[in-house]
Amino acid sequence: MAEPRDASITIIGGGAIGCAVAYFLARAGHRDIQVLEATELCGQTSSQAAGLVGQVRLSPERTRLAMHSVAFFSSLEELTGISPDWRQCGSLRISLTPERTAEHLAMADVANDCGLEVQFLDSAALQEVFPAVKAAQIHSTLWCPTDGYLQPNSLVNAYVAGARSLGVTFATNARVTAISTNGRRVTSVSTKLGTISTSTVINAAGPWAGVVAEMVGVKLPLVPVRHEYFISEQIPGWHRDLPVLRIPDLRIYARAEGSAVLCGGWEANAASLDPRALNAASVLSVEPDFEVLSNFHESIASVIDGLDDIGVQSVFRGYPAFSPDGRFVVGPVQAIEGFVMAAGCNAHGVSGSAGLAEHVLESMEPSPSPYVRSLSPQRFLETSWEYPQARQLAQSAYENYYALGASAQGGSPGEKR
Ligand SMILES: Cc1cc2nc3c(=O)[nH]c(=O)nc-3n(C[C@H](O)[C@H](O)[C@H](O)COP(=O)(O)OP(=O)(O)OC[C@H]3O[C@@H](n4cnc5c(N)ncnc54)[C@H](O)[C@@H]3O)c2cc1C
């Protein structure tokens, strides 16, 4: 790994977002880029992700963007020489209620308009694709054969390899402790290893992005909200090519991890951290909440056969950063020239990493699209808000991730899982 050095562009954070941004900027012709990472590359939230990538949405724009991400992940090995372990196993959206089926019908219409292949499966077809499903419990199932999942560590390795081949340097164990300005623009960044000159800082510090923004006196409502899933012991019949399951009525998702079950979900009562209590050195450790995990287990066992008595092998968890409106926070901060946000991933920063990186790139151009402008941090800098209310709204964005109609509101187009 490189040492911190003077650079034109300094990206703070070496998770999925920082590494994707580095790769996309370098691919677009930007030069003299470095990534400064406090710990190890992909050492924090990104390493914990389930890696789900889904395309079925309620709006054509979102569907097309998600299709674009899938096409990109499919080509990443060719582009960088490293496979993101993208597995195009398909996905099943399982409905247990007529209201959810109505939502799936609307999603299928959008998919058809966009040229995304989806299909409602009858019981026989469903059992063929996923033999352990308790078909009698199910109201309808929407099948998307081109969805899938990837391995977050492999994805980050691919971004890093691609970025390195274009000259980007990566310094690890290089926590940023301060950012200096001349009152108007960014001039340097201090790390525990020394101070370097830079004219552009991109803040991709994940759950610490609010802390890094405060280093230039900018307050942003980025709230770490707990998210977790378990991986079971091996289960007969489970294998890595089984489709991803989303069961929004039970607030859960699942996929095979090898021959085990990976199952997580969106709690009805989210747990978050007060952003004001964090500093650059805060360690965000999460104790597994076995009550929550056992609810996920009971939910999946009610719909899938053979899961009643499974043991838990491991728990993955972290604090992805949520924004009060459930949307990415991307683009320059107008008051500080050279300070750009790449944060607020709302727990879809792995599947959304390529899209978010493209938005960052576009936000730095003279005329970004209205959509990219709508993600600007200015929406929180030009209005008044208070931390307690922002925290409540961010938790609500988490709690309503699978709520009926949620994909039509807020959120970042095409970039949910
Ligand atoms: C259990 C779980 C399951 C998930 N499943 C999915 C999924 O299926 N699909 C999906 O898309 N997303 C998923 N997510 C969300 C996803 O993990 C995040 O959205 C994504 O990892 C955010 O990436 P990031 O780069 O912004 O953050 P991080 O990976 O946390 O990276 C930020 C980096 O910044 C560094 N940093 C912070 N402060 C400083 C500093 N001062 N100086 C230098 N470096 C600093 C940190 O060390 C860290 O490495 C899941 C999250 C969890 C917890």
The ligand as a Gaussian input file, in Angstrom:
#p B3LYP/6-31G(d) Opt

LIG

0 1
 C      -25.669000      -6.519000       7.468000
 C      -25.637000      -5.621000       6.243000
 C      -26.131000      -6.114000       5.038000
 C      -26.099000      -5.300000       3.896000
 N      -26.518000      -5.818000       2.698000
 C      -26.431000      -5.066000       1.582000
 C      -26.802000      -5.597000       0.313000
 O      -27.237000      -6.741000       0.177000
 N      -26.669000      -4.797000      -0.784000
 C      -26.221000      -3.512000      -0.674000
 O      -26.137000      -2.818000      -1.682000
 N      -25.867000      -2.988000       0.515000
 C      -25.965000      -3.723000       1.640000
 N      -25.609000      -3.186000       2.837000
 C      -25.235000      -1.769000       2.905000
 C      -23.815000      -1.565000       2.421000
 O      -22.956000      -2.391000       3.177000
 C      -23.435000      -0.091000       2.581000
 O      -24.398000       0.741000       1.975000
 C      -22.090000       0.154000       1.924000
 O      -21.140000      -0.766000       2.420000
 C      -21.614000       1.553000       2.178000
 O      -20.304000       1.651000       1.643000
 P      -19.365000       2.827000       2.087000
 O      -18.147000       2.718000       1.276000
 O      -20.129000       4.108000       2.051000
 O      -19.108000       2.556000       3.641000
 P      -17.959000       1.697000       4.357000
 O      -17.820000       0.361000       3.752000
 O      -18.211000       1.765000       5.823000
 O      -16.668000       2.499000       4.003000
 C      -16.369000       3.748000       4.594000
 C      -14.893000       3.728000       4.901000
 O      -14.490000       5.024000       5.340000
 C      -13.454000       4.836000       6.257000
 N      -13.316000       6.060000       7.061000
 C      -14.207000       6.577000       7.915000
 N      -13.709000       7.702000       8.481000
 C      -12.487000       7.882000       7.939000
 C      -11.467000       8.859000       8.139000
 N      -11.614000       9.863000       9.017000
 N      -10.324000       8.740000       7.422000
 C      -10.142000       7.730000       6.525000
 N      -11.077000       6.768000       6.329000
 C      -12.231000       6.856000       7.025000
 C      -13.904000       3.648000       7.078000
 O      -12.816000       3.034000       7.751000
 C      -14.556000       2.767000       6.039000
 O      -13.665000       1.769000       5.554000
 C      -25.616000      -3.969000       3.996000
 C      -25.117000      -3.498000       5.206000
 C      -25.116000      -4.322000       6.326000
 C      -24.559000      -3.795000       7.611000

